[in-house]
Amino acid sequence: MTPKLKQSLRRSVVVLSLFAAGSAFAQSTILNVSYDVSRELYKEINPAFSAAWKKQGGADITVNQSHGGSSKQAGAVIGGLEADVITMNQSPDIDILVERGGLVAADWRKQFPHDATPYTTTSVFLVRKGNPKNIKDWNDLTRAGLQVIVPNPKTSGNGRYTYLAAWGYALEKTGSEAGAKDFVSKLFANVPVLDGGGRGATTTFTQRDVGDVLVTFENEAILIAQELGSSKFDIVYPSLSIDAAAPVAVVQKVAAKRGSQKVAKAYLDFLYTPVAQEIIARHDFRPRDPAVLKKHAAKYPAIRTFTVEQKLGGWAAVQKAHFADGALYDQILAKK
């Protein structure tokens, strides 16, 4: 065997070894890129899925997780963060992965039940104990001198839902887009700081003691009350809020590259199982499974909600009218 042939064979062995190592890695780990206030949920979901996957004959699997403001996370995936699955809190942060490079299948909503949303939540108010500012509804958030803590709607789904919940409430009360814009302008004039995500807003309100009210998802408000003590905070349910269904999708381009399509799909399928739905309920999200929802009904007060599709024309229309550069949100912020 010539030296050149020996060198060529050695290179082939190295390439094959690297390919095998890459395949093994793809089969042993997946990455779930998610939004800010779902950390604790997926910390419990992930090992439960790994156990179920192994019980069904699968290999050992570790699910890693990444969290941040929803839109920032979607941007990170577009920028190269190799997510096998993405679990967001608003549809635009998955749609943008379809539009930019075909990272997600265009029909992602049809690939899992309930338009690929395994649970939902809604926006509520967290106030200081005893509700010293007597905050009862959205109109109270526009009062002069009140400080409202909200994450940035440009980077956070949590903040975007707050903005849209207030807009929908004002639209119903005033009967006009102009009235809604004036109302939401007054509300955001009372926002002293815009954190990048829901968890940052929580820290601002609960640890830095900034603000009179935190507008956040119901599950986050319940978690705060549980962890920091019900003696410090009260939860207020407004007369109308928004249905904040949490969408999920396989990042097909990454999963195909890593050979993780099967396990990625199984992971998202698992979210709809009774085991996962029970975990979802334990973390104060509203599960889709009727039996699990009924079991935990006492923790979910009745609240009138609307969806973006029902009241605001759908996410594509909302994105264009409110959150595109120079659109209504930017106009409102410019007046602060």
Secondary structure, DSSP 8 states (H G I E B T S, - for coil): --HHHHHHHHHHHHHHHHHHHHHHHHHHEEEEEEEGGGHHHHHHHHHHHHHHHHHTT----EEEEEEE-HHHHHHHHHTT---SEEE-SSTHHHHHHHHTTS-S-TTGGGSSHHHH-SEEEEEEEEEETT-TT---SGGGGGSTT--EEEE-TTT-HHHHHHHHHHHHHHHHHHSSHHHHHHHHHHHHHT---EESSHHHHHHHHHTS---SEEEEEHHHHHHHHHHH-TTTEEEE--SSEEEEEE-EEE-HHHHHHHT-HHHHHHHHHHTTSHHHHHHHHHTT-EES-HHHHHHTGGGS----EE-HHHHH--HHHHIIIIISTTSHHHHHHHT-
